[in-house]
Amino acid sequence: MDVKKETPIDGGYFDRPATRKKLWRLLWTLCLLTLGLELLVERHPHFSQEDFFGFYGLLGFVACALCILVAKGLGFFLKVKESYYADHDAR
């Protein structure tokens, strides 16, 4: 059995497995760094929910996830058929 290495079709830099691995490591490093920096910042919460460790990171994640879900929902309602422009050009 011949096992081929994973090679990108277009050969782009960001399609390389080694580059993807580096980017994931960079992302996790930055996440841990910002979470660690929260220990050094004196917070002044307005609400009791803001007082727990990692609240702002969790809030950002939830907000991003909600934006993605809303965009998916809008895409479902706003999409048109693939033949939409062909149908109008035939008139």
C-alpha positions in Angstrom: 0.0 0.0 0.0 1.4 3.3 -1.1 0.7 6.1 1.4 1.0 9.6 -0.1 1.8 12.6 2.0 -0.8 15.3 2.3 -0.1 17.9 -0.3 -2.1 21.0 -1.1 -3.6 21.3 -4.6 -2.5 24.9 -5.2 0.7 24.7 -3.1 -0.2 27.8 -1.0 1.8 28.6 2.1 -1.3 28.4 4.4 -2.3 25.1 3.0 0.8 23.3 4.2 0.3 21.0 7.2 3.4 22.4 8.9 2.1 26.0 8.6 -1.4 25.0 9.9 0.3 23.4 12.9 2.3 26.5 13.6 -0.8 28.7 13.3 -2.7 26.5 15.7 0.2 26.7 18.2 0.3 30.5 17.8 -3.4 30.7 18.4 -3.3 28.6 21.6 -0.2 30.5 22.8 -2.0 33.9 22.3 -5.1 32.6 24.1 -3.1 31.4 27.1 -1.1 34.6 27.1 -4.2 36.8 27.2 -5.8 34.6 29.8 -2.6 34.8 31.9 -2.5 38.6 31.5 -5.9 38.8 33.1 -4.2 38.0 36.4 -2.3 41.2 36.2 -5.2 43.5 35.3 -7.3 45.1 38.1 -10.9 44.8 36.9 -13.7 47.0 38.1 -16.8 44.9 37.4 -20.2 46.6 37.0 -22.1 43.3 37.4 -21.4 40.2 39.5 -21.0 38.0 36.4 -18.0 40.1 35.3 -16.1 39.2 38.4 -15.1 35.6 37.5 -11.8 34.7 35.9 -12.0 34.4 32.1 -15.3 36.2 31.7 -14.3 38.5 28.9 -12.7 35.6 26.9 -15.9 33.6 27.3 -18.0 36.5 26.4 -16.0 37.1 23.2 -16.3 33.4 22.3 -20.1 33.4 22.8 -20.5 36.6 20.9 -18.5 35.2 18.0 -20.4 32.0 18.0 -23.7 33.9 18.0 -22.5 36.0 15.0 -21.7 32.9 13.1 -25.1 31.3 13.9 -27.0 34.5 12.9 -25.0 34.7 9.6 -25.8 31.0 8.9 -29.5 31.7 9.5 -29.5 34.8 7.3 -27.7 32.8 4.6 -30.4 30.2 4.7 -33.2 32.8 4.2 -31.4 35.1 1.7 -29.9 32.5 -0.6 -31.0 32.3 -4.2 -31.1 29.4 -6.7 -27.9 28.8 -8.7 -29.8 29.4 -11.9 -31.1 32.8 -10.7 -29.0 34.9 -13.0 -29.4 32.5 -15.9 -33.2 32.7 -15.6 -33.1 36.5 -15.7 -30.7 36.6 -18.7 -33.0 34.3 -20.7 -35.8 36.9 -20.8 
